[in-house]
Amino acid sequence: MKLIARQDKIRATRKTAPARVLLTALMLGGLCTTAVAAPDFGKCEVTGTRGSVKLETVTPGALSVRPVLPAPGWWNGDSPETIKDGFEYCMAANMAYRAGLDRVIVVNRSFAQVIGGQAKGFDIALSEITITDDRKKVVNFTDPYFNSDQGILVKTGTMVDKDSIKKLRLGVKQGTTILPYLTDKVKVAEHPKVYTDAAAMYAALNAGQVDAVLYDTPNVLSIAKKSEGRFEVVGRYDTSEQWGGLVNKDSPNLAAFNKLIAEMKKDGTFDRLATQYLVPSLGADPAKVPVLTP
């Protein structure tokens, strides 16, 4: 009887073993599927042909981008972790998608080090950076993707014209092109105060430490719109500036980035992003802000 019972147990084990193997395989397969993260481009609509270009990135499967914060409309959020859309963020998302990558990583780097070619650990800086010959000596720029000039942001009610601005206490951001413009062309009486980041510059204006700050017109328009009437943009200097993506001299990706920018100009991506993110956030057309002559 013991022998018969043992044989029955062996036969039962043989019948159930394949089922256990199949169940184990299905469970492992399910675990493998859930371990692969789905592409994440925030709230951005990505278009074009996925994988149409190749980028060599510092983080496999991701495009690492350096922004300037705060920059409403361009990067919507106050910290790298909270940004999910905006003109330049979604520009980066479209670049990543078309390069066959799965996400965008927003990284913090010093603006001064970025334009000096000393910052590492990012693939491209999309930081409303003006293309200049001096900067080209140490970094490379993509083809331009936006035209800009320098807007004048003041507390609402402050009167500014081409003569009175020369006597005001002015604030500028470190490393920006407006500083030499003010000292060499406008010939201001007092050397402008220089701030390491835009947030500190706007805080100084709010605190009355300066009378006006000068920065890219789209950026100061967005700050004025968010200020609930505390700030206004009273003019701009037409400096004929163009913004480009910035990469280090040793980057292998410049030609690929230029191809992506050309595609997005041609297929209307930039126009769509401007309509979706810039017009609502700026509250005014930058081209209609009054121009001051030096």
Stockholm file with secondary structure:
# STOCKHOLM 1.0

chainA/1-294         MKLIARQDKIRATRKTAPARVLLTALMLGGLCTTAVAAPDFGKCEVTGTRGSVKLETVTPGALSVRPVLPAPGWWNGDSPETIKDGFEYCMAANMAYRAGLDRVIVVNRSFAQVIGGQAKGFDIALSEITITDDRKKVVNFTDPYFNSDQGILVKTGTMVDKDSIKKLRLGVKQGTTILPYLTDKVKVAEHPKVYTDAAAMYAALNAGQVDAVLYDTPNVLSIAKKSEGRFEVVGRYDTSEQWGGLVNKDSPNLAAFNKLIAEMKKDGTFDRLATQYLVPSLGADPAKVPVLTP
#=GR chainA/1-294 SS CHHHHHHHHHHHHHHHHHHHHHHHHHHHHHHHHHHSCCCBCTTCCCCSCTTSSCCCCSSTTEEEEECCSSBTTTBCSSSTTTCCCSHHHHHHHHHHHHTTCCEEEECCCCHHHHHTTCCCSCSEECSCCBCCHHHHTTEEEEEEEEEEEEEEEEETTCCCCTTGGGGSCEEEETTCTHHHHIIIIICCSSCCEEESSHHHHHHHHHTTSCSEEEEEHHHHHHHHHHTTTSEEEEEEEEEEEEEEEEEETTCSCHHHHHHHHHHHHHTTHHHHHIIIIIHHHHSSCGGGSCBCCC
#=GC SS_cons         CHHHHHHHHHHHHHHHHHHHHHHHHHHHHHHHHHHSCCCBCTTCCCCSCTTSSCCCCSSTTEEEEECCSSBTTTBCSSSTTTCCCSHHHHHHHHHHHHTTCCEEEECCCCHHHHHTTCCCSCSEECSCCBCCHHHHTTEEEEEEEEEEEEEEEEETTCCCCTTGGGGSCEEEETTCTHHHHIIIIICCSSCCEEESSHHHHHHHHHTTSCSEEEEEHHHHHHHHHHTTTSEEEEEEEEEEEEEEEEEETTCSCHHHHHHHHHHHHHTTHHHHHIIIIIHHHHSSCGGGSCBCCC
//
